[in-house]
Amino acid sequence: MGTYYNPGNKGFQKILHSEYVDKTGLIALINQTIGTTGMLTCISRPRRFGKSYAAKMLCAYYDCSCDSRALFDDKEIAGTEGYLKHLNQYNVINLDITGFVSEATTMDLPLLNVPNMIADAVYRELTESYPELEGKSLGDAMIDCVEKSGKKFVFIIDEWDALIREAKGDRAVQKKYLNFLRGWFKNSSFTPRVVAAAYMTGILPIKKDGSQSAISDFIEYSILDPGGFAAYTGFTEGEVRRLCASYGMNFEDARKWYDGYDFSDIGPVYNPYSVMLAMRKRKFGSYWQKTSAAESLMTYINMDFEGLQEIVSRLISGEEIEVDTDDFENDFETFKSRDDVLTLLIHLGYLTWNEEDGTVRIPNEEVRGEFRKILKGTNASRKWMELISRSRRLLEDTIAGNGEAAAKAIEAIHDTQYAPTFYNNEQALRYVIKFAYIAAVDQYLKVEELPSGKGIADVVYLPKRNSMLPALVVELKWNKTSEGAIRQITEKNYPAVLEGYGGEVVMAGINYDVEKKVHSCLIERIRKH
């Protein structure tokens, strides 16, 4: 068994020795492609969404140099058509492109050498198994290997886009690498004779060459459109419920921290890396971003294409924003609009995509924490810092009970370029209020539409643990009175829903008078015991 040629099943064995969520159903989808025109599959996902686990699983299943039946007989794949037909029946080429990029960097070699390094590594192991092939080109050696063994190759390439990402802006490196891949997967004299199937994974979809994919025969399943692979993008809600039950962890907390990547066919999808760490550590928190090698959010946001900082501010405040994802060129350097930057953030996992209405939002508490850091960042623009400063003053005035100052602050923030442009109903007012209190996301755990015995409050901010700040309950009225808003809070008994919270509660009733075009704010304070 080699490292790149027929690596065996030990990698998957190690995975099975820990808590394993059965994702072997993915194999059946790849089995369906073997021997068809759809035999080339490219899966793109954010970091830490199980791509490498899937690669090791596929190696164990297809590799003809080992017997993996004991690893799969009790898994989902065993009940599918073609299970035994394809089990351990192929030569396998297994590549993790990050390893080659790292080796080139460590050895101080130009990245232009990486495609040759990949070819040399595969050739070396192939000729160790078949010494008689030495002296032939890699392509001819692989063709002869198929003829001698009677088995075609399954290519499993993890982090395929690592070189594209590392060599951003270097067209010569990218071109050489893409041509290298075309030699395997878009070569009429090689591909049909050698390739049974290919499974590539990466963060980004395949780099575009003009308006088309640079390796156009691959069928792509991205985080924007995972198709039948949606259930294997991360953990499903049912899988997370079972894990929480097994580890004695609260499912609702898991939902708050790691949910948010929703697909129409299967519902919510959770970040598997973070979920498993939370289970093992018995503590919910931010784990994924601490390991992410993605560039700083602020690097992209500071580009400020077409008011990008405004858009990000609205996302932080809780809005969903329309995005056109079609023109993104699947790289880290070609940005023509704010939509391109936002699309990149979807692929990186910082935003989640709703295909049905074409909008994005911040998915969960784990990712929201990264955006909160922006509010504290020293690299933020002057306009951004002015917005945060105004929002903090609004929060201070609200807590102090200064309704007149709070109303003026809301009007000032509404008049900024950052606020939503529409303003024609109570929902619009709600967006503005959430936006105005943007600074609160750093000091409070925001809960929207908090249920009570008789109704819902528009926005509720609960102070973080050990905070000295009061809870904040906001009720909104459109063309009525702030007194009526306060009365509605009292009548609906909103503060009673703050069960378990002992401390002060600030109740703010905010009204917008359409005719006068002014806001009013009435603030009352109570103490819960």
C-alpha positions in Angstrom: 0.0 0.0 0.0 1.2 3.4 -0.9 0.5 7.0 0.1 -0.9 8.1 -3.3 -1.5 4.9 -5.2 -3.8 2.4 -3.4 -3.4 3.8 0.1 -5.6 1.2 1.7 -8.2 1.6 4.4 -6.3 2.5 7.6 -7.3 6.2 7.4 -11.0 5.2 7.5 -10.3 2.6 10.3 -9.0 5.4 12.5 -12.2 7.4 11.9 -14.4 4.5 12.8 -12.5 4.1 16.2 -14.0 7.4 17.3 -17.6 8.6 17.3 -18.7 8.1 13.7 -21.9 9.5 12.1 -22.7 7.2 9.2 -22.2 9.1 5.9 -21.5 6.1 3.8 -24.6 6.8 1.7 -22.4 9.2 -0.2 -20.6 6.2 -1.7 -23.9 5.0 -3.4 -24.1 8.4 -5.2 -20.5 8.0 -6.6 -21.3 4.3 -7.5 -24.1 5.6 -9.7 -21.7 7.7 -11.7 -19.2 4.9 -12.5 -19.2 4.1 -16.2 -21.4 7.0 -17.1 -20.8 10.4 -18.6 -21.3 11.9 -15.1 -18.3 10.0 -13.6 -16.5 13.2 -12.6 -17.7 14.8 -9.4 -16.5 18.0 -7.6 -17.8 18.8 -4.1 -17.0 22.2 -2.6 -17.6 23.0 1.1 -16.3 25.3 3.8 -13.4 24.1 5.9 -14.1 21.6 8.6 -17.3 20.2 6.9 -16.0 16.6 6.6 -14.4 16.7 3.2 -11.3 14.8 4.3 -13.3 12.2 6.2 -15.3 11.5 3.0 -12.1 11.1 1.0 -10.7 8.5 3.4 -14.0 6.7 3.4 -14.0 6.5 -0.4 -10.4 5.3 -0.5 -11.2 2.5 1.9 -14.2 1.5 -0.2 -12.8 1.5 -3.7 -9.1 0.5 -3.1 -8.4 -3.0 -4.6 -5.3 -3.5 -2.4 -7.3 -4.1 0.8 -10.4 -5.9 2.1 -12.8 -3.4 3.6 -16.0 -5.4 3.9 -15.8 -5.5 7.7 -15.7 -1.7 7.7 -18.9 -1.3 5.7 -21.1 -4.3 6.2 -23.0 -2.6 9.1 -23.2 0.8 7.4 -25.8 2.4 5.3 -24.0 1.7 2.0 -24.3 -2.1 2.6 -28.0 -1.9 1.9 -27.7 -0.2 -1.5 -27.6 -1.7 -5.0 -24.1 -2.2 -6.2 -22.5 -2.4 -2.8 -20.4 -5.5 -3.4 -20.0 -4.9 -7.1 -17.8 -1.9 -6.5 -16.3 -2.7 -3.1 -12.5 -2.9 -3.4 -12.6 -3.2 -7.1 -10.5 -0.3 -8.4 -7.1 1.2 -8.4 -7.1 4.4 -6.4 -5.2 7.6 -6.8 -5.5 9.6 -3.5 -4.1 13.1 -3.4 -4.3 15.8 -0.7 -3.1 18.9 -2.6 -2.4 20.9 0.6 0.4 18.4 1.3 2.2 19.2 -2.0 1.7 22.9 -1.5 3.1 22.7 2.0 6.1 20.6 0.8 6.9 23.1 -2.0 6.7 26.0 0.5 8.9 24.2 3.1 11.5 23.3 0.4 11.5 26.9 -0.9 10.4 25.6 -4.3 8.3 27.7 -6.7 4.6 26.8 -6.7 5.0 26.2 -10.4 6.7 22.9 -9.5 3.6 21.5 -7.7 2.0 19.8 -10.7 5.3 18.1 -11.5 5.7 17.1 -7.8 2.2 15.4 -7.9 3.1 13.6 -11.2 6.4 12.4 -9.8 4.9 11.1 -6.6 2.2 9.1 -8.4 4.7 7.8 -10.9 7.2 6.7 -8.2 4.6 4.6 -6.4 3.1 3.2 -9.6 6.5 2.0 -10.8 7.3 0.5 -7.4 4.3 -1.8 -7.9 5.0 -2.3 -11.6 8.8 -1.9 -12.2 8.3 -2.8 -15.8 6.5 0.5 -16.4 9.6 2.5 -15.5 10.7 4.7 -18.4 7.2 5.3 -19.7 5.4 8.6 -19.3 2.9 8.8 -16.4 0.0 8.7 -18.8 1.3 5.6 -20.6 2.2 3.9 -17.3 -1.4 4.4 -16.0 -2.9 3.0 -19.2 -0.6 -0.1 -18.9 -1.5 -0.4 -15.2 -5.2 -0.7 -16.1 -4.4 -3.3 -18.8 -2.2 -5.4 -16.5 -4.6 -5.2 -13.5 -7.9 -5.2 -15.3 -8.9 -2.4 -13.0 -9.5 1.3 -13.8 -8.7 4.1 -11.5 -10.9 6.0 -9.0 -9.3 9.4 -8.4 -9.9 11.0 -5.0 -8.5 14.5 -4.7 -8.9 16.4 -1.4 -8.5 20.2 -1.3 -8.1 20.3 -5.0 -8.2 24.1 -5.0 -5.3 24.5 -2.4 -2.9 25.5 -5.2 -5.4 27.9 -6.8 -5.9 29.6 -3.4 -2.2 29.7 -2.5 -1.2 31.0 -6.0 -3.9 33.6 -6.1 -2.9 36.2 -8.7 -0.3 33.9 -10.3 -1.9 33.0 -13.6 1.1 30.9 -14.7 0.8 28.5 -11.7 -3.0 28.3 -12.0 -2.9 27.6 -15.8 -0.2 24.9 -15.4 -2.2 23.1 -12.6 -5.5 23.3 -14.5 -3.8 21.9 -17.6 -2.4 19.1 -15.5 -5.9 18.2 -14.3 -7.3 18.4 -17.8 -4.7 15.9 -18.9 -6.3 13.3 -16.6 -10.0 14.3 -16.9 -10.4 15.9 -20.3 -8.2 13.8 -22.5 -10.1 11.8 -25.1 -7.2 9.3 -25.5 -6.6 8.8 -21.7 -9.7 9.6 -19.6 -12.1 6.9 -21.1 -9.4 4.2 -20.8 -8.2 5.0 -17.3 -10.8 6.8 -15.2 -13.7 4.9 -13.6 -14.7 7.9 -11.5 -13.2 11.0 -9.9 -14.2 12.7 -6.6 -12.6 16.1 -6.0 -13.3 18.3 -2.9 -12.3 21.9 -2.1 -13.5 25.1 -0.6 -14.2 26.7 -4.0 -15.9 25.4 -7.1 -13.7 24.8 -10.1 -12.0 28.0 -11.3 -13.8 29.6 -14.2 -12.1 30.0 -17.6 -14.2 32.8 -19.0 -17.8 32.0 -18.2 -17.3 28.2 -18.0 -15.6 25.8 -15.6 -11.9 25.3 -16.4 -12.5 21.5 -16.3 -15.9 21.5 -17.8 -16.7 17.7 -17.7 -17.0 17.8 -13.9 -20.4 17.9 -12.4 -20.2 20.4 -9.5 -22.1 20.4 -6.2 -21.3 23.5 -4.3 -22.6 24.9 -1.0 -24.9 27.0 -3.2 -26.4 24.0 -4.8 -25.4 20.7 -3.2 -28.1 18.6 -5.0 -28.2 15.0 -3.9 -25.2 15.6 -1.7 -27.0 17.9 0.6 -27.3 15.3 3.4 -23.6 14.7 3.2 -22.7 18.4 3.4 -22.6 18.3 7.3 -24.7 16.8 10.1 -28.4 16.8 9.7 -30.7 17.8 12.5 -31.6 14.2 13.3 -27.9 13.3 13.6 -27.2 16.2 15.9 -30.2 15.3 18.1 -28.9 11.8 18.5 -25.4 13.0 19.3 -26.8 15.4 22.0 -28.8 12.6 23.5 -25.8 10.3 23.5 -23.5 12.9 25.2 -26.1 14.5 27.4 -25.9 17.9 25.7 -28.7 20.4 25.2 -29.9 20.2 21.6 -31.3 23.8 21.5 -27.9 25.1 22.4 -26.4 23.0 19.6 -29.0 24.5 17.2 -28.1 28.1 18.3 -24.4 27.6 17.9 -24.0 25.4 14.8 -27.2 25.4 12.8 -28.0 27.7 9.9 -26.9 26.0 6.7 -30.4 25.1 5.4 -31.2 23.1 2.2 -34.7 22.8 0.9 -34.6 19.0 0.5 -33.2 18.0 3.9 -33.6 21.0 6.2 -30.9 22.3 8.6 -27.3 21.3 8.3 -24.8 21.7 11.1 -21.0 22.2 11.1 -19.8 18.6 11.9 -16.3 19.6 13.2 -17.7 22.0 15.7 -20.5 19.8 16.8 -18.1 16.9 17.5 -15.7 19.1 19.5 -18.6 20.5 21.5 -19.7 16.9 22.3 -16.3 15.7 23.3 -15.5 18.8 25.4 -19.0 19.0 26.8 -19.0 22.7 26.1 -20.6 24.8 23.3 -18.4 27.4 21.8 -16.6 28.6 18.7 -14.3 25.9 17.4 -14.4 26.1 13.6 -13.2 29.6 13.1 -10.2 29.1 15.4 -8.9 26.5 12.9 -9.9 28.2 9.7 -7.1 29.4 7.4 -9.5 31.7 5.5 -8.3 35.3 5.3 -9.6 37.8 7.7 -13.2 38.9 7.2 -12.0 42.5 7.4 -9.7 42.0 4.5 -12.7 41.5 2.2 -15.1 43.9 4.0 -12.6 46.7 3.8 -12.8 46.5 0.0 -16.2 48.2 0.5 -17.4 47.5 -3.1 -20.6 49.3 -3.6 -21.2 50.0 0.0 -20.2 46.5 1.2 -19.6 47.7 4.8 -23.2 48.9 4.8 -24.4 45.5 3.7 -22.3 43.7 6.4 -23.7 46.1 9.0 -27.2 45.2 8.0 -26.3 41.5 8.1 -24.9 41.8 11.7 -28.1 43.6 12.7 -30.1 40.5 11.6 -31.2 41.3 8.0 -31.2 39.0 5.1 -29.6 40.5 2.0 -30.2 39.7 -1.7 -27.1 38.5 -3.6 -26.4 37.6 -7.2 -24.0 34.7 -7.1 -23.8 33.9 -10.8 -20.7 36.0 -11.8 -18.3 34.9 -9.1 -15.1 33.5 -10.7 -14.4 31.0 -8.0 -11.1 32.5 -6.8 -9.8 34.7 -4.0 -8.7 37.7 -6.1 -11.2 38.4 -8.9 -13.8 40.7 -7.3 -15.9 42.9 -9.6 -18.7 43.7 -7.2 -19.9 43.4 -3.6 -21.9 40.3 -4.7 -18.6 38.6 -5.6 -17.2 39.2 -2.1 -20.5 38.0 -0.5 -20.5 34.9 -2.6 -17.0 34.1 -1.5 -18.2 34.5 2.1 -20.9 31.9 1.4 -18.3 29.4 0.1 -16.1 30.1 3.2 -19.1 29.4 5.5 -19.4 32.9 6.9 -22.8 33.4 5.3 -25.6 31.0 4.5 -27.5 31.0 1.2 -31.2 30.8 0.7 -31.6 29.7 -2.9 -35.4 30.1 -3.0 -35.3 33.9 -2.4 -31.7 34.6 -3.3 -30.6 36.0 0.0 -27.8 35.5 2.5 -27.6 35.9 6.3 -25.2 35.1 9.2 -26.0 31.4 10.0 -25.4 30.9 13.7 -23.8 32.0 17.0 -20.4 30.5 16.1 -20.0 32.6 12.9 -21.8 35.6 14.4 -18.9 35.8 16.9 -16.5 36.4 14.0 -18.6 39.3 12.8 -18.7 40.7 16.4 -15.0 40.9 16.3 -15.3 43.3 13.4 -17.2 45.7 15.7 -14.2 45.8 18.0 -11.6 45.9 15.2 -9.1 48.7 14.9 -9.0 48.4 11.1 -12.7 49.4 10.6 -13.4 52.5 8.4 -14.2 55.9 9.9 -17.8 55.6 8.7 -18.1 52.2 10.3 -16.7 53.5 13.6 -19.1 56.4 13.6 -22.0 54.1 13.2 -20.9 51.9 16.1 -20.3 55.0 18.2 -23.9 56.2 17.6 -25.3 52.8 18.3 -23.4 52.6 21.6 -24.8 56.0 22.6 -28.3 54.9 21.8 -27.8 51.8 24.0 -26.5 54.0 26.8 -29.4 56.4 26.5 -31.9 53.5 26.5 -30.4 51.9 29.6 -30.4 55.3 31.3 -34.1 55.8 30.5 -33.5 58.9 28.3 -36.3 58.3 25.8 -36.0 61.7 24.0 -32.2 61.1 23.4 -32.9 57.5 22.3 -35.5 58.7 19.8 -33.1 61.3 18.3 -30.4 58.7 18.1 -32.7 56.3 16.2 -33.6 59.1 13.8 -29.9 59.9 13.2 -29.0 56.3 12.5 -32.0 56.0 10.2 -30.8 58.9 8.2 -27.3 57.4 7.7 -26.4 55.6 4.4 -26.2 52.3 6.3 -29.8 52.0 7.3 -32.3 50.1 5.0 -33.5 52.3 2.2 -37.2 51.3 2.5 -39.3 52.7 5.3 -42.9 52.1 4.8 -44.3 49.7 7.5 -43.8 48.2 10.9 -41.4 45.6 9.5 -39.2 48.3 8.1 -39.2 50.0 11.5 -38.2 46.7 13.0 -35.2 46.4 10.6 -34.1 49.9 11.5 -34.4 49.3 15.3 -32.3 46.1 15.0 -29.8 48.0 12.9 -29.7 50.9 15.4 -28.9 48.6 18.3 -26.1 46.9 16.3 -23.6 47.6 19.1 -25.7 45.5 21.5 -24.7 42.3 19.7 -21.3 42.5 21.3 -22.8 42.8 24.9 -26.1 40.9 24.7 -27.4 37.7 23.4 -30.2 38.9 21.1 -33.4 37.0 21.0 -36.0 38.1 18.4 -39.7 37.6 18.6 -39.5 36.2 22.1 -42.7 34.3 22.9 -44.9 35.1 25.9 -48.1 33.8 27.2 -50.1 36.3 25.1 -48.0 37.3 22.2 -44.5 38.2 21.0 -42.1 41.1 21.6 -40.4 42.6 18.6 -36.8 42.5 19.9 -35.4 41.2 23.2 -31.8 41.5 24.3 -30.7 39.3 27.1 -27.4 40.2 28.8 -24.6 37.7 28.6 -23.7 35.7 31.7 -22.1 37.7 34.5 -23.0 41.0 32.8 -24.1 43.9 34.9 -26.4 45.2 32.1 -30.2 45.0 32.3 -32.3 43.0 29.9 -33.9 45.1 27.2 -37.4 44.5 25.8 -38.4 46.5 22.7 -41.9 46.9 21.4 -42.5 48.7 18.1 -45.5 50.7 16.8 -46.1 52.2 13.4 -48.1 55.4 13.4 -49.5 54.9 16.9 -47.9 55.9 20.2 -44.9 54.9 22.3 -47.2 54.8 25.3 -49.2 52.2 23.5 -46.1 50.2 22.9 -45.2 50.2 26.6 -48.8 49.3 27.4 -48.6 46.3 25.1 -45.4 45.1 26.8 -47.1 45.2 30.2 -50.4 43.7 29.0 -48.7 40.8 27.3 -46.5 40.3 30.3 -43.3 40.1 28.2 -40.9 40.4 31.2 -42.5 37.2 32.6 -40.9 35.2 29.8 -37.5 36.1 31.0 -37.8 33.0 33.3 -34.7 32.4 35.3 -33.4 35.9 34.7 -33.0 37.9 37.9 -32.2 41.6 37.4 -33.4 44.8 35.9 -35.5 44.9 32.7 -35.6 48.0 30.5 -38.8 48.2 28.5 -38.6 50.5 25.5 -41.7 51.4 23.5 -40.8 53.0 20.1 -43.3 54.5 17.7 -42.8 56.1 14.2 -45.2 58.9 13.2 -45.6 58.6 9.4 -47.1 62.1 9.0 -44.5 63.9 11.2 -41.7 61.6 10.1 -40.4 61.4 13.7 -39.7 58.7 16.2 -40.8 58.7 19.8 -39.5 56.5 22.6 -40.9 55.9 26.1 -38.7 53.9 28.5 -39.7 52.2 31.8 -37.7 50.0 34.1 -38.6 47.1 36.4 -36.7 44.6 38.5 -37.3 40.9 38.4 -36.5 38.8 41.4 
